[in-house]
Amino acid sequence: MTANSIKIERTTAPKQKPDENQLGFGKYFTDHMFIMDYEEGKGWINPRIIPYQPIMMDPAAKVFHYGQTVFEGLKAYRAADGRILLFRPEQNFLRLNRSNSRLSIPDVDGELALEALKQLILVDQDWVPSQEGNSLYIRPFVIATQATLGVAPSHNYHFMIIMSPVGAYYAEGIHPVKIYVESEYVRAVRGGTGNAKTAGNYAGGLKAQEEATSKGYSQVLWLDGVHQKYIEEVGSMNVFFKIGGTVYTPELNGSILDGITRNSMIQLLKHWNVPVVERQISIDEIYEAYTNGTLEEAFGTGTAAVISPIGDLYWNGHQMLINGGHTGELSQKLYDTLTSIQQGAQEDPFSWMVEVQQKAILS
Ligand SMILES: *Cc1c(COP(=O)(O)O)cnc(C)c1O
């Protein structure tokens, strides 16, 4: 199948665009979406860009009952010179296929998916925000659509891409948040689905998040599911700690999501010769570093916020105020550097950015 076979049906009723100062996150969707179907024996067929619209599904569709679904999240940015840039999109489609494999969903052709995404962005190019800090959030996902209740991998799927113009996660710049170390619920266990971007992981985390919010915290820090001792992630972000000049992040152990922002931060730190270590880290170790004064900074990383500094960490009766509750120097530098590479404002030494060429679309 070639990219030329992507059919394009344009909307006859374009929506009014939202105010760029009031975008929020994931509230507005562009005029078009991409969809293709999978049929057992035929593979992925009928790739098309169509007006954004509801989809018809049988109530017996497997995704509703057994959660056979995966998703991705990435962003397109508008550079000051008008170019549209994607951040490491090929990594998202590689990870989509790793998630697919874990959920017994057939592979999606990563090149076709990227070409489909580029064409979709071109069709909706007026939706890529231009105000600094704003971007176009992109949500590719797969759902199992076969209408039978047997617990078995589906024979039918949709692969879709929808897009939403979003504001800067922190309108007033990054600021530290309060985090609750969760010691009752767990997010994932090794051998489970923690390293796949699949719906059930998030549904299962809502309860802990809700309880933390009611106690005045913005998110939870997840500990491992076996010993409830080793640090895994913060909310739906990866987590880093700077202790005595070295940056530590939990190693990818099978239950942690392999974040593209995480990987990019590690590359930036190495580029700057800042020592960075991926290993198992216990919460006791963090508390010990806090009490002996060597816990310098802590932050979460992910596509939506890029960096979310941790100002306050509550664990088992102990309140740890990190860097006086202020954003650390290194956290700020990582944020400033990555966001300016993403906006095309700074040299891109790693060739991370992929330009969406504003060529004529053949269709
Ligand atoms: C998506 C996600 C992340 C961050 O991944 P990025 O590729 O950096 O956006 C981290 N943890 C979880 C659980 C996630 O779902």
The ligand as a Tripos MOL2 file, in Angstrom:
@<TRIPOS>MOLECULE
LIG
   15    15     1     0     0
SMALL
NO_CHARGES

@<TRIPOS>ATOM
      1 C1          2.8850    8.7390   27.5540 C.3       1 LIG1
      2 C2          3.4250    8.4060   28.9190 C.ar      1 LIG1
      3 C3          4.6520    8.8980   29.3960 C.ar      1 LIG1
      4 C4          5.4530    9.9280   28.6710 C.3       1 LIG1
      5 O1          5.8640    9.5400   27.4010 O.3       1 LIG1
      6 P1          6.3000   10.6540   26.3460 P.3       1 LIG1
      7 O2          6.6680    9.8590   25.1500 O.co2     1 LIG1
      8 O3          7.4600   11.3720   26.9380 O.co2     1 LIG1
      9 O4          5.1240   11.5470   26.1540 O.co2     1 LIG1
     10 C5          5.1140    8.4340   30.6150 C.ar      1 LIG1
     11 N1          4.3980    7.5670   31.3540 N.ar      1 LIG1
     12 C6          3.2060    7.1060   30.9420 C.ar      1 LIG1
     13 C7          2.4790    6.1380   31.7910 C.3       1 LIG1
     14 C8          2.6810    7.5160   29.7140 C.ar      1 LIG1
     15 O5          1.4850    7.0760   29.3170 O.3       1 LIG1
@<TRIPOS>BOND
     1     1     2 1
     2     2     3 ar
     3     2    14 ar
     4     3     4 1
     5     3    10 ar
     6     4     5 1
     7     5     6 1
     8     6     7 2
     9     6     8 1
    10     6     9 1
    11    10    11 ar
    12    11    12 ar
    13    12    13 1
    14    12    14 ar
    15    14    15 1
@<TRIPOS>SUBSTRUCTURE
     1 LIG1         1 GROUP 0 **** ****
